[in-house]
């Protein structure tokens, strides 16, 4: 009889532990990706300007390496795109694909003084809100120099004032990447 009681107790204990793990209640964690490289490309006809930020030590002591392949021309409309890479992975992981697939949870913001130009989104998520992987940039009429700031925000509030127009002031969310490219605008 004692063996039967121990056996019953062991079975009950096993069932109790088993019932506590219900895989259907587990919410998958969407881990933040490592972004080491941001490449912003601007094209006008046969001209291509590439702006690149590489930060292969992540939050380490070294500053990102910023390169800009040329100058921008005044009164010009460029078609643009942004790519996000993790070059620590082999092969290199193209994070841009995930940003596009999860477009409702991402938005890229472009900031630059009016003396450089302005940006217009040309891609949308499934709700019709901008993502920013593709865009146009129209440069100003006079020569100038300044910065273009590209920011990828995860889980922005796209219904907040100004966000879908490219103003990140009310976006909230978390910054996945932020790069500052120094650019020069020269007369056409």
Buried (B, 14 or more C-beta within 10 A) or exposed (E): EEEEEEEEEEEEEEEEEEEEEEEEEEEEEEEEBBBBBBBBBBEBEEEEBEBBBBBEEEEEEEEBEBEBEBEBBBEBEBBBBBBBBBBBEEEEBBBBEBBBEBBBBBBBBBBBEEBBBBBBBBBBBEEEBBBBBBBBBEBBEEBBBBEBBBBBBBBBEBEBEEBBEBEBEEBEBEEBBBBBBEBEBEEE
